[in-house]
Amino acid sequence: MALTPDDVEHKQFVRVMRGYDPAEVATFLRVIAAQMRDQHDAMATIADADKPLDDNVVAVLRAAYEAAQIRNSPRRRPVRARKAAPATSRSGAAEKRRPLRAAGR
């Protein structure tokens, strides 16, 4: 079970002879509880400060994923094939012209 500041502050001890001064123990427990509250508040502040950073990281990763999907989409691949196709057809056309030139046309 995790201790909370309230658990520490309200802890009761059994009184025995020759034990500790109850007022001193209560004061010490209040000091510890106050420090625990300060630490909890500081941790909550740090966690809240990281939240926008986490949102930005998620946005960047989502944009990178979408860019990769667009880059690898099937619609984009034929464009590359069409760019390569004219070079092949031009060289084929040049080969067809050579026999015509040789024939004098």
JOJO-V292078 format. One line per field, one symbol per residue. ss: DSSP state (a for helix, b for strand, c for the rest). Layout:
BEGIN
ss: ???
END
This chain:
BEGIN
ss: ccccaaaaaccccccccccccaaaaaaaaaaaaaaaaaaaaaaaaaaaaaaaaaaaaaaaaaaaaaaaaaaccaaaaaaaaaaaaaaaaaaaaaaaaaaaaaccc
END
